[in-house]
Amino acid sequence: MPVTSDDELREVLRADTIAVVGCSSTPGKAAHGVPKYLQEHGYRIVPINPTTDEVLGERAYDSLSEIDEEVDVVDVFRPSEEVSGIVDEVLGRDDVDTVWLQLNIRDDAAGERVEASGRRFVQDKCLKVEHGRLAD
């Protein structure tokens, strides 16, 4: 069952490093504004965007599997039909605690796979909104 309680969401928000799949270099897009907000609130952002070298002053990676540093949360700004492949990459890593799908992004089957691996799964919620609502 996906993470839904405020206590569980607060636990996710205690993360340090968030890899943002689909992180945009275009100001005005949610996939740029949300990671920027998170960065401004102390999170280390690791952008994943194969079309650019840098986003928000950080090196952009082509894929999650290329990141050689520890990641706590994978935040997804890609269409729902791409989630299963992203989850495949997450399941190949030992460090990721949570997969977070942004607003209007859902994949129940992928979520079941994430949870079966002992990790948290959040879908159809905005990390920025939840942080603003719940951050201590």
N, C-alpha and C positions, 0 to 999 in steps of 0.2 A: 504494500500500500504506500503510495507516495507520501512524502513529508507534507503535513498540512498544519500541524499544531504550531502555535506561536513559540512554544518552548523548543521544538525541533528546529524551527527556522532560526531562532536565536543561536542555537548550537552551530548551524551551518555558517552563520554570519561571523563566527569566531575565527574563521579561516584567515590565512595570511596571503596566499597566492591563488589568483584566479586566472585560469587560461580562458580566453574569450574566443570561441570558434565563430568566425564571421565578423570579427572586430573590424569596424570600418574606419578609414582615414578621412571620411567625409563628415565635417561638422554639420549638425542638424539631423543626422540619422541617429536613431536610438542605439544602433550598434556602435556608435562613437560616443554619444552622450552618456550612456549608462556606464561603460568602462571608465570614462573620464571622471564621472562622479565617484565611482568606487576608488579610483586612484587618488583622488583628492581627499578621500576619507581613510587613507592609510593602507589600502590593499596594494599588493604587488600585482600588476596586470601583465599577463603574457599574451600578446595578440597572436591570433592564428588567422592569417590572411595571405594566401599565395600570390596575390596581385600587387603587393607592396613590400618594401623592405623594413619599414618602420611605421608604427602607430603610437601616438601619445608618448613619443620619446623612447619607446621600447622597440627592440628588435622584433620584427614580425616573422613568425615561422610559417612554413607551408602547411604543416599538419601537426596534430597533437603528438604523433609518434616521434617527431624531430626534436621535441623539447627535452633537454638533458638536465633540467632542474626539477625540483620537487614541486608538484601542483596539488593544491588541496581541493579546489572546485573547478569543474569544467562548466562554463556558462555558454549556452548555445544560442546563437543568433542566425540559425540556418533553417530552411524549410523543414517541416515535419518529416518529409520523405527522406531526408539526409541523416536523421537522428540515428538510425540503426547502424550505419557505418561509423558514425562518431562513437557510439557506444562500443563497437568492436575495438576501436583504438583505446578507449578508456579501459576496457577489460584486459588489455595487454600491458597495463601499467599497474604497479603496486601502490602508488602514492595517492591516487585520487580518492577522496572520501565521498564526494557528492557530484552528481550530474544535475545541472539546473537548466531547464528549458524555459526560455523567455516567454512572454505573453503570446498567446495564439500558436504556440508550438507544443505539439502533443504526440506521444507515441507510447501507448500503454504497454505494448509488447516489449519495447526496448527498456521501459521502466522496470518491468518484471525481471529482465536480465540483470539490470544494474542492482536491484535489491537482492536477487539471488546470489550475487557476488559479495553481499554484506555491506554494500554502500548505500548512501542516501540518494533519493531521486525526488526532484521537484520539477513540476511541469506547469506551464501556462501561468507563470507568475514573474513579475519584474523584480530583479534583484535590487534595483535602485529604490523602488517603491517599498519593498519589504524592509530594506535597510533603514530607510527614512522612518518607517512606522515602528520598527522594533529595536533599533540599535541602542545600546546602553549608553 
